[in-house]
Amino acid sequence: MKINGDQLGQTLKKTQPAIILIAGSEPLLVQEAFDAALAYAKAQGFTDREIFDVGTGFDWSAFSYGAQAPSLFSDKRILDIRLSSLKIGDAGSKAFRAYVEKPSPDNLLIVTTPKLDGNAQKSKWVVELEKAGLLVTVWPVDRARLPGWIATRLKAAGLPHSPKISNYIAAQTEGNLLAAKQHIEKIVLLKTDIPMDERTMAQAITASNHYSVFDLVSSALSGDAVRAIRIVRTLQAEKAEATLALWAICSELRIAEYLLAHDGQKPFAQLCRDKGVWQKRQDDLARFIKRQKVKSVRSQLQTAARIDKMIKGTSDGNVWETLESLVLKMSAPQGAMNYV
């Protein structure tokens, strides 16, 4: 039987499957589905557990033998199969199909896999496992559904769950379900006998945001202006050192200036190596220089120099407001007159 992840809890109250196959790409939701399956198993008396982490070169005979061997500690046992890839080969497919043909009533098979694509859903081993038990498909929560998902979690935690609060948390966590869950958990810990309102919840959420200057640089280089400005304001609210943020920005701007000035003279990767740019940062810089010209980057460096004077007290101006302006120039789309 095939069900969605949010149906698992209710389904397990009505049925007693011998096999549970959980598939999905969202780690948090897959883990929660697995936890629900594990709780069901323990309630049914399956107290012993044998874990099989299936990776490259896995010996499927170990699973087949383990499934047939008696448990050392309990009459009932969980066989916990964790697939890192859907490519399990003929040996894996045969092992699963053989298990389905002669399942032991003393075993509960729980299999977790990455998201099943169309071809994988039609594979023999998936079809056989689904026929013999439950196929739990865990769908990611898209942006439109995220506030509702958050509201459900808030309600379950006994917290206010107005659309305003849910949308606020959704915006702050940028679609990261784990971050949203952690925000809610922190609010629960801060909860007192005094009812929490939207203001106190917003304060708790803001307090749990800990961006780094490197998050700021990455967002600006990649062109995500909304996130970059949010990080600037969060750093300001947390009383971060503006000097550190400016240093990180200037470092990347100087590298970008070099890359643009030497464009075409060497391959991009070689130019990055010449400047000691880490692989992780190369993609961000590549996106940045596609939107920029040497003139615009030099203008941004001049703005950075003005901010440095403001920090040192040798020039008038608001440091953080000017920093926001600089970040907006860096994040501007291709063709924008961001050198003005």
PyMOL commands that set and color helices and strands:
alter all, ss='L'
color gray80, all
select helices_A, chain A and resi 5-14+27-43+60-68+89-101+118-122+124-132+146-156+163-173+177-190+198-207+213-222+225-237+242-261+268-274+279-291+294-312+319-331
alter helices_A, ss='H'
color red, helices_A
select strands_A, chain A and resi 2-4+19-24+48-54+77-83+107-113+134-138
alter strands_A, ss='S'
color yellow, strands_A
deselect
rebuild
show_as cartoon
